[in-house]
Amino acid sequence: MKTLLLSLVMLSFSAVATEKSQPLNVKLIADNVYQHISYQYISPWGLVAASGLVVVEDNQAYVIDTPWTQADSKQLIAWIEAQGFQIKAVVATHFHEDASGGLAVFNQLDIATYASVATNQLLSDKKRTTASEVITQQPFALTENSIEIFYPGAGHSNDNVVVWLAQQKLLFAGCFAKSLGSKSLGNLADASVADWPQSIDKVLTQYPSIQTVVPGHGKIGTVDILHHTKRLAQQKLAADNAGE
């Protein structure tokens, strides 16, 4: 009986661990573009998956958003090096941990990390690790004619930027965009819902040839993701106005 009870307890602990953790996942999603997915338990939402990219040019890797944690960032570095790639730079698209949680790991390895002035200021205000390089140009070319960083205006946060991959016609929108499966805008603690629709319009104007959009959470899709996010913001604004 004691053995049975111990087994049940161990199974219970195992189930909790599975619900609150999951290993880093990396998969190819386009020519020379990999999606990295890391997980963090966030109450009350549970286990939350967050996406970033690894973009490869001439065996040099550019990481767009770090994994949630330093531990997962170390795993991502190990994976990149195992492929024979050299990490050239890292970009944090906003100050939340699902985009910047691993900056310290890359900084310790003297890998150039990039963030906007606003993002670095917010990280500093939160007493968190800042990027080593500050983006001051708009838009900013991380690599010539292929990886471009653009600030469209406030949305999910006041500092959110998007990353355009010209060769793949792929937009990494991060948390600025909501997947088609999202029924709401999610975490609005630092959002500017009033500015969000106009900011999306700026992205659509800046990059009229978008074919693929990678949101920060949820499934990859087409430019419809941006239109969907705009509708969600407009619906939220209408609901808020109706409740006044």
Rosetta blueprint (number, residue, H / E / L):
1 M L
2 K H
3 T H
4 L H
5 L H
6 L H
7 S H
8 L H
9 V H
10 M H
11 L H
12 S H
13 F H
14 S H
15 A H
16 V H
17 A H
18 T H
19 E H
20 K H
21 S L
22 Q L
23 P L
24 L L
25 N E
26 V E
27 K E
28 L E
29 I E
30 A E
31 D L
32 N L
33 V E
34 Y E
35 Q E
36 H E
37 I E
38 S E
39 Y E
40 Q E
41 Y E
42 I E
43 S L
44 P L
45 W L
46 G E
47 L E
48 V E
49 A E
50 A E
51 S E
52 G E
53 L E
54 V E
55 V E
56 V E
57 E E
58 D L
59 N L
60 Q E
61 A E
62 Y E
63 V E
64 I E
65 D L
66 T L
67 P L
68 W L
69 T L
70 Q H
71 A H
72 D H
73 S H
74 K H
75 Q H
76 L H
77 I H
78 A H
79 W H
80 I H
81 E H
82 A H
83 Q L
84 G L
85 F L
86 Q E
87 I E
88 K E
89 A E
90 V E
91 V E
92 A L
93 T L
94 H L
95 F L
96 H L
97 E H
98 D H
99 A H
100 S H
101 G L
102 G L
103 L H
104 A H
105 V H
106 F H
107 N H
108 Q H
109 L L
110 D L
111 I L
112 A E
113 T E
114 Y E
115 A E
116 S E
117 V H
118 A H
119 T H
120 N H
121 Q H
122 L H
123 L H
124 S H
125 D H
126 K L
127 K L
128 R L
129 T L
130 T L
131 A L
132 S L
133 E E
134 V E
135 I E
136 T L
137 Q L
138 Q L
139 P L
140 F E
141 A E
142 L E
143 T E
144 E L
145 N L
146 S L
147 I E
148 E E
149 I E
150 F E
151 Y L
152 P L
153 G L
154 A L
155 G L
156 H L
157 S L
158 N L
159 D L
160 N L
161 V L
162 V E
163 V E
164 W E
165 L E
166 A L
167 Q L
168 Q L
169 K L
170 L E
171 L E
172 F E
173 A E
174 G E
175 C L
176 F L
177 A L
178 K L
179 S L
180 L L
181 G L
182 S L
183 K L
184 S L
185 L L
186 G L
187 N L
188 L L
189 A L
190 D L
191 A L
192 S L
193 V L
194 A L
195 D L
196 W H
197 P H
198 Q H
199 S H
200 I H
201 D H
202 K H
203 V H
204 L H
205 T H
206 Q H
207 Y L
208 P L
209 S L
210 I L
211 Q L
212 T E
213 V E
214 V E
215 P E
216 G L
217 H L
218 G L
219 K L
220 I L
221 G E
222 T L
223 V L
224 D H
225 I H
226 L H
227 H H
228 H H
229 T H
230 K H
231 R H
232 L H
233 A H
234 Q H
235 Q H
236 K H
237 L H
238 A H
239 A H
240 D H
241 N H
242 A H
243 G L
244 E L
